[in-house]
Amino acid sequence: MSTWRQRGNLWYLSPHRPIGVIEFIGGGYFAAIPHLTYKILLEELASAGFMIRAWSYIPTFDHQAQAKAATYSFHHERQRSDQHQVDQLSIRIGHSLGCKLHLLATDGGYNSKALVALSFNNYSAIQSIPLLSNLSKQLGLITDFSPCSSDTFRLISKGYKTSHNLLVQFSNDHLDQSYELLKILEKRPNDSSKILSHPGDHLTPINLSLPNHFVNNWPAQDKIKCSPIDKLTQNILSWCEFSIGGKIQ
Protein backbone atom coordinates (compact mmCIF):
# COMPACT_ATOMS: atom_id res chain seq x y z
CA MET A 1 0.00 0.00 0.00
CA SER A 2 1.27 3.48 -0.85
CA THR A 3 1.77 6.31 1.63
CA TRP A 4 -0.61 9.20 2.20
CA ARG A 5 -0.40 12.01 -0.36
CA GLN A 6 -2.14 15.38 -0.51
CA ARG A 7 -3.47 17.20 -3.55
CA GLY A 8 -5.38 20.38 -2.79
CA ASN A 9 -8.00 19.64 -0.12
CA LEU A 10 -7.90 15.88 -0.67
CA TRP A 11 -5.74 13.30 1.07
CA TYR A 12 -5.14 10.07 -0.86
CA LEU A 13 -4.21 6.53 0.02
CA SER A 14 -4.28 3.71 -2.51
CA PRO A 15 -3.74 -0.06 -2.33
CA HIS A 16 -1.77 -1.65 -5.15
CA ARG A 17 -4.88 -2.99 -6.89
CA PRO A 18 -7.88 -0.92 -5.82
CA ILE A 19 -11.35 -2.37 -6.27
CA GLY A 20 -13.24 0.82 -5.54
CA VAL A 21 -13.10 4.30 -4.05
CA ILE A 22 -14.16 5.67 -0.69
CA GLU A 23 -14.92 9.39 -0.58
CA PHE A 24 -14.60 10.35 3.08
CA ILE A 25 -15.59 13.48 5.00
CA GLY A 26 -14.85 13.69 8.70
CA GLY A 27 -16.57 15.74 11.37
CA GLY A 28 -15.69 18.96 13.16
CA TYR A 29 -12.10 20.10 13.43
CA PHE A 30 -10.92 16.48 13.28
CA ALA A 31 -11.65 16.71 9.55
CA ALA A 32 -8.77 19.15 8.98
CA ILE A 33 -6.22 16.30 9.12
CA PRO A 34 -8.21 13.15 8.24
CA HIS A 35 -5.08 11.14 7.39
CA LEU A 36 -4.14 11.39 11.08
CA THR A 37 -7.39 11.66 13.02
CA TYR A 38 -9.12 8.88 11.07
CA LYS A 39 -5.91 7.01 10.26
CA ILE A 40 -6.87 3.56 11.58
CA LEU A 41 -10.36 3.48 10.05
CA LEU A 42 -9.21 4.71 6.63
CA GLU A 43 -6.14 2.48 6.48
CA GLU A 44 -8.19 -0.59 7.36
CA LEU A 45 -10.58 0.27 4.51
CA ALA A 46 -7.60 0.74 2.19
CA SER A 47 -6.27 -2.67 3.27
CA ALA A 48 -9.59 -4.13 2.11
CA GLY A 49 -8.94 -2.79 -1.40
CA PHE A 50 -10.40 0.71 -1.43
CA MET A 51 -8.66 3.81 -2.69
CA ILE A 52 -9.23 6.53 -0.08
CA ARG A 53 -10.01 10.14 -0.96
CA ALA A 54 -10.51 12.14 2.23
CA TRP A 55 -11.62 15.76 2.04
CA SER A 56 -9.87 18.17 4.41
CA TYR A 57 -11.71 21.25 5.69
CA ILE A 58 -12.31 23.59 8.62
CA PRO A 59 -16.03 23.74 9.57
CA THR A 60 -17.93 26.98 9.02
CA PHE A 61 -21.57 27.93 9.59
CA ASP A 62 -22.30 27.61 5.85
CA HIS A 63 -22.70 23.86 5.49
CA GLN A 64 -24.30 24.14 2.07
CA ALA A 65 -21.26 25.95 0.68
CA GLN A 66 -18.97 23.34 2.19
CA ALA A 67 -21.06 20.50 0.75
CA LYS A 68 -20.72 22.16 -2.66
CA ALA A 69 -16.95 22.50 -2.23
CA ALA A 70 -16.59 18.85 -1.21
CA THR A 71 -18.70 17.67 -4.15
CA TYR A 72 -16.56 19.72 -6.52
CA SER A 73 -13.30 18.32 -5.09
CA PHE A 74 -14.45 14.72 -5.46
CA HIS A 75 -15.88 15.37 -8.94
CA HIS A 76 -12.68 17.07 -10.10
CA GLU A 77 -10.61 14.12 -8.91
CA ARG A 78 -12.85 11.63 -10.72
CA GLN A 79 -12.43 13.68 -13.91
CA ARG A 80 -8.65 13.72 -13.72
CA SER A 81 -8.25 10.13 -12.48
CA ASP A 82 -7.04 7.34 -14.75
CA GLN A 83 -8.82 4.82 -12.48
CA HIS A 84 -12.16 4.98 -14.29
CA GLN A 85 -13.04 1.34 -13.61
CA VAL A 86 -12.26 1.79 -9.92
CA ASP A 87 -14.44 4.90 -9.79
CA GLN A 88 -17.44 2.80 -10.84
CA LEU A 89 -17.56 1.45 -7.26
CA SER A 90 -17.65 4.66 -5.25
CA ILE A 91 -18.82 4.63 -1.63
CA ARG A 92 -19.20 7.73 0.50
CA ILE A 93 -18.49 7.67 4.22
CA GLY A 94 -19.11 10.56 6.58
CA HIS A 95 -18.69 11.09 10.29
CA SER A 96 -20.86 13.56 12.22
CA LEU A 97 -20.98 16.78 10.15
CA GLY A 98 -19.38 14.84 7.29
CA CYS A 99 -22.63 12.85 6.94
CA LYS A 100 -24.60 16.05 6.49
CA LEU A 101 -22.19 17.36 3.85
CA HIS A 102 -22.50 14.13 1.85
CA LEU A 103 -26.29 14.26 2.11
CA LEU A 104 -26.28 17.86 0.83
CA ALA A 105 -23.95 17.03 -2.08
CA THR A 106 -24.87 18.98 -5.19
CA ASP A 107 -24.91 15.78 -7.26
CA GLY A 108 -27.66 14.33 -5.03
CA GLY A 109 -25.52 11.27 -4.43
CA TYR A 110 -25.76 10.14 -8.06
CA ASN A 111 -22.00 9.56 -8.29
CA SER A 112 -21.88 7.04 -5.46
CA LYS A 113 -23.25 3.55 -4.96
CA ALA A 114 -23.86 3.92 -1.23
CA LEU A 115 -23.40 6.08 1.85
CA VAL A 116 -22.19 5.04 5.28
CA ALA A 117 -23.20 7.70 7.82
CA LEU A 118 -21.37 7.43 11.15
CA SER A 119 -23.00 9.36 14.01
CA PHE A 120 -25.22 11.61 11.91
CA ASN A 121 -26.48 14.72 13.70
CA ASN A 122 -28.38 17.77 12.53
CA TYR A 123 -28.61 20.02 15.57
CA SER A 124 -28.86 23.79 15.36
CA ALA A 125 -25.78 25.94 15.97
CA ILE A 126 -26.95 26.88 19.47
CA GLN A 127 -27.51 23.21 20.37
CA SER A 128 -24.11 22.27 18.94
CA ILE A 129 -22.20 25.21 20.46
CA PRO A 130 -23.67 26.02 23.91
CA LEU A 131 -21.58 29.19 24.31
CA LEU A 132 -23.22 30.59 21.19
CA SER A 133 -26.56 30.88 22.97
CA ASN A 134 -25.16 33.35 25.51
CA LEU A 135 -23.26 35.33 22.89
CA SER A 136 -26.24 35.59 20.57
CA LYS A 137 -28.43 36.90 23.42
CA GLN A 138 -25.82 39.41 24.57
CA LEU A 139 -25.10 40.70 21.07
CA GLY A 140 -28.63 40.39 19.72
CA LEU A 141 -27.52 38.05 16.95
CA ILE A 142 -29.54 35.35 15.23
CA THR A 143 -27.00 32.72 14.29
CA ASP A 144 -27.54 29.26 12.86
CA PHE A 145 -26.07 26.89 10.39
CA SER A 146 -27.03 27.20 6.74
CA PRO A 147 -29.16 25.30 6.00
CA CYS A 148 -30.87 25.11 9.39
CA SER A 149 -31.98 21.74 10.78
CA SER A 150 -35.47 21.74 9.25
CA ASP A 151 -34.20 22.94 5.87
CA THR A 152 -31.51 20.27 5.91
CA PHE A 153 -34.10 17.51 6.23
CA ARG A 154 -36.24 19.15 3.56
CA LEU A 155 -33.30 19.32 1.13
CA ILE A 156 -32.38 15.70 1.81
CA SER A 157 -35.97 14.62 1.22
CA LYS A 158 -36.17 16.46 -2.10
CA GLY A 159 -32.67 16.14 -3.51
CA TYR A 160 -30.82 13.13 -2.13
CA LYS A 161 -31.13 10.09 -4.41
CA THR A 162 -28.79 7.35 -3.16
CA SER A 163 -30.88 4.31 -2.20
CA HIS A 164 -28.32 2.34 -0.18
CA ASN A 165 -27.52 4.02 3.13
CA LEU A 166 -26.06 2.50 6.29
CA LEU A 167 -26.64 4.69 9.34
CA VAL A 168 -24.28 3.69 12.15
CA GLN A 169 -25.49 4.65 15.61
CA PHE A 170 -23.08 4.15 18.51
CA SER A 171 -24.60 2.86 21.73
CA ASN A 172 -23.27 5.67 23.94
CA ASP A 173 -23.66 8.55 21.49
CA HIS A 174 -25.96 11.26 22.87
CA LEU A 175 -25.48 13.44 19.78
CA ASP A 176 -26.73 10.89 17.26
CA GLN A 177 -29.86 11.56 15.19
CA SER A 178 -29.75 8.55 12.90
CA TYR A 179 -33.37 7.58 13.52
CA GLU A 180 -34.57 11.06 12.57
CA LEU A 181 -32.61 10.75 9.33
CA LEU A 182 -33.95 7.25 8.69
CA LYS A 183 -37.54 8.54 8.85
CA ILE A 184 -36.72 11.04 6.08
CA LEU A 185 -34.90 8.54 3.89
CA GLU A 186 -37.53 5.81 4.19
CA LYS A 187 -40.19 8.07 2.68
CA ARG A 188 -38.35 8.09 -0.65
CA PRO A 189 -39.22 5.52 -3.33
CA ASN A 190 -36.94 2.47 -3.57
CA ASP A 191 -35.14 3.31 -0.35
CA SER A 192 -32.89 0.63 1.15
CA SER A 193 -31.58 2.48 4.20
CA LYS A 194 -30.93 0.69 7.48
CA ILE A 195 -29.52 1.42 10.93
CA LEU A 196 -26.66 -0.49 12.50
CA SER A 197 -26.18 -0.25 16.27
CA HIS A 198 -22.54 -0.45 17.28
CA PRO A 199 -20.67 -0.27 20.61
CA GLY A 200 -18.96 3.05 21.23
CA ASP A 201 -19.62 6.77 21.35
CA HIS A 202 -19.51 9.80 19.07
CA LEU A 203 -15.71 9.74 18.88
CA THR A 204 -15.25 6.02 18.24
CA PRO A 205 -14.24 6.46 14.56
CA ILE A 206 -11.40 8.80 15.60
CA ASN A 207 -7.92 7.77 16.78
CA LEU A 208 -8.20 8.84 20.41
CA SER A 209 -7.42 5.63 22.26
CA LEU A 210 -3.63 5.87 21.84
CA PRO A 211 -1.15 8.63 20.98
CA ASN A 212 -0.57 8.98 17.25
CA HIS A 213 3.21 8.62 17.55
CA PHE A 214 2.67 5.25 19.23
CA VAL A 215 0.02 3.96 16.82
CA ASN A 216 2.04 5.09 13.79
CA ASN A 217 4.89 2.77 14.78
CA TRP A 218 2.73 -0.34 14.95
CA PRO A 219 2.98 -2.95 12.20
CA ALA A 220 -0.15 -2.84 10.05
CA GLN A 221 -1.33 -6.30 11.15
CA ASP A 222 -1.06 -5.37 14.83
CA LYS A 223 -2.95 -2.15 14.31
CA ILE A 224 -5.82 -4.10 12.78
CA LYS A 225 -5.87 -6.75 15.50
CA CYS A 226 -5.77 -4.24 18.36
CA SER A 227 -7.91 -1.51 16.90
CA PRO A 228 -11.36 -0.96 18.47
CA ILE A 229 -12.36 0.20 15.00
CA ASP A 230 -11.77 -3.23 13.46
CA LYS A 231 -15.31 -4.53 14.11
CA LEU A 232 -16.78 -1.31 12.73
CA THR A 233 -14.69 -1.67 9.58
CA GLN A 234 -15.76 -5.27 9.08
CA ASN A 235 -19.43 -4.35 9.50
CA ILE A 236 -19.08 -1.58 6.93
CA LEU A 237 -17.38 -3.90 4.44
CA SER A 238 -19.93 -6.68 4.97
CA TRP A 239 -22.83 -4.30 4.44
CA CYS A 240 -21.23 -2.84 1.29
CA GLU A 241 -20.68 -6.30 -0.15
CA PHE A 242 -24.24 -7.37 0.64
CA SER A 243 -25.88 -4.14 -0.54
CA ILE A 244 -23.99 -3.36 -3.71
CA GLY A 245 -22.59 -6.75 -4.65
CA GLY A 246 -19.09 -7.59 -5.72
CA LYS A 247 -16.38 -9.33 -3.75
CA ILE A 248 -14.47 -7.13 -1.32
CA GLN A 249 -11.00 -8.30 -0.35
N, C-alpha and C positions, 0 to 999 in steps of 0.2 A: 504494500500500500504506500502511496506517495505521502509527502508531508503536506501540511496546510499551506495554502497560498492565498494571497489576497489580490483581488482586482476590483478597484473601486470600492463599493459598499458590500461586496460579496466575498465571503471566505469559502475556499474550495478544498475538498478532500476527495480523492478518487482511488478506488481499488484498481487493480491491474486490468480486470475485465468486468466493467460495470454492467449490471443488468437493468438498471433504472436510475432515476434521479430523485432525490429528496430535496425539496425546497423548504428550508427551515426559517422560521422567524421566532426568536425568543421573546421574553417578556421583561418589561421594565428596563432598568439600567444594566441588567445582566446581558441584554441583547447587544450591547456595544462591543463586546468581545466574545462572540458565541463559540469561537474555536477553543476558548479556555473555560468559560463558565458552563458550557454544555458539552465539554470535551468527551466525557465517557459515553454519554448517550449517542452522540453523533459518530464517534469512532466505532462503537459497536454496530451501528447501522451500516457504516461503510464496510466493516468486516463481513457483513452479510451480503455485500455486493452492490450497495447503492453509492452512486456519486453524490456527495453532499454539496449543496449550495446554500450557505447560511447568510442571511441578510443582516448587516450590522447597522444599527441606528441608535439615536438617543431619543427617547419618547418626548413628544410634545402634546399639546392639547388638541391639535388638529389630526385626529386619527384617520380621517378620510384622505387627507393629503399624504399621510405616510403610507396608507394602503396603496394609493396610486403610485407612489415612488417605488415601493417594493415590487408591485406588479411590473412596472417598467424595467426594473433591474433584472428580474427573472426572465422577462420576455426578451430583453436585449441579449442576455446570455444564451438563450435558446437559439436566437437568430445567428449568433456568431459561432456557435458550437459546431464541431464536426462530428458530434455524437448523436446524430439524428435518430438512429434506431433506439439508443438508450433513452432519449427524451420522450419516446412513445409511452414509457412507463414512468410517469411523473406523479409523485405523491407529495402532498404538502403536509407539513407538521408545524403546529404552532404551540407555544406555551403562554398561557395567561393572555396578555395583550396581543401576543403574536397570533392567537386564534382569531381574534376580532379583525386584525389586519388582513388575514387570509380570507375571512368571510366577506370583507368589504372590497376584495380585489376587483379591479375594474374589468377584468375578463369574466367575472361571474363564476370563476372556477372551471371554465371550459377547458383550460389547458392542463388540467390535472385529472388523474383517475380517481383520487380519493383524498380525504383530509383526515388527519389525526389531530384532534384538539385536546391538548393537555391542560386541565384546570382553566377552562373558559370562564371569564367573568366579564360583566358588562355594567359595572356600577358607575354611578355618576362621579364627577371629579371630587365633590365634597365627601362622598362616601369613601372614595379611594384615598383621599388626602385629607385627614381630619383637620389639620392645621388650616386648610383652605377655608373652612367654614368660618372660623374666627376672623381671618383676614378679610374675607368677602363682606362680612357684617361691618367690620370697622371701617373699611374703605368704600362701602356701598357698591361693591362690584357684583355682577352676576357672571359667574364663571363656571363653565362646564366643558366637557369634551365635545368635540364635533366629529361625528354626530353624537347627540345625546343618547341615553340608553334606549328610550322608546323609538327614536328614529333609526338606531342601529338595527333593532329587531325588524322594523318595517322594511329597511333596505335589504336585509338578509332574506326576508320573506319574498320580496319582489324580484331581487336580482341574482341571488345565489343559486347555481344550477347543479352543483356536484351532488350526485345521489348517494355515494358511499362516504359515510362520515362516522368515524369512531370517536366518541366523546369520552375521554378518560377522566374519571372523578376519583380523587384520592380520598381515602377514608377519613382523614383528619384535616381536611381542607375546608375552612370556614368561609373562604372567598369564592368557592366554586359555584357556578350557575349553569352547570351542564343540563340539568333537567329543564330549566327555562328555555335554553336553546333547543333542546330536543322537541319541545312542544311546537316551536316555530318550524323546525325542519320537517317534522312529520306531517304537517299540513300540505306539503308540496306533493305533486303527483310523482309516483315512482320513487319515493324516498326509501332509502335503505339504511338510515342512520340507527346507531345503537349506542348504548352507554356501557362502559366497562368500569366496574369498581375495582380499585387497586389500593393496596396498603401504601400509606405515606401521607404527605401533606403538600401544601402548595409549592414548596421548594424542592420536592423530591427529584425532579428532572435535572436539577442544577448540582454541580460538583461542590457540595459544602461539607461532606462528611470527613474529608481529609485535605490537608494543604496541597495546593497544586504542585509545588516543587517535589512533594513526596509521590503523588500519584503519577506525575510525568515520568518518574524513573522506574515505574513498574514495567515488567514485561507485559506485552499485550494480553497474553493468555491469563496472567494473574489478575490483571485489571478486570477482565470479563468475569472470572470466577468469583472475585471478591466484591464486585460492584453491586450495590443495592438496586441499581438501574437494570441489571441483567434481566430480571423477570419482566419488567416493563417492556424492554426491547423485544423479548421473545413474544410477548402478547401482541405487540404492534405488528411484528413480522407475520405471525400466524393469522391475524385478522386480514392483513393485506393479501396474503396468499389465498385465503378463503374467499375474500370479497371480490378481488380483481382477477384471480387466476394467475397461472404462471408459477413456475418453481422458483422459490427464493433460496439462495444458498444458505 
